[in-house]
C-alpha cells in the first residue's frame, strides 16, 4: 500500500478488491480478508465507497465474498 501511495498522482483514486471469507478456512495461496483486515490495509486512505459483494465465480464458493473499496489519498 505504501508503494501505491508513492506512485499514485496527487488526489488520485484507489480501487481495491479482495476476497473475503473465513481466514482459517482459506484455500492455499489465497489470502482472505476480514472487514478489520480490509480497513487496516486502507487506514491511510479516505473511503469514498466500501461494499461487500457475493463472489460471482472466482472461487465458486458460497462462503466467499468480495470487499470492494474506492478510496482517495
ABEGO torsion letter per residue (X at the ends): XAAAAAABBBGBBBBBBBBBEBAAABBBGBBBBBAAAAAAAAAABBBABBBBBBBAGAAGBAABBBBBBBBBX
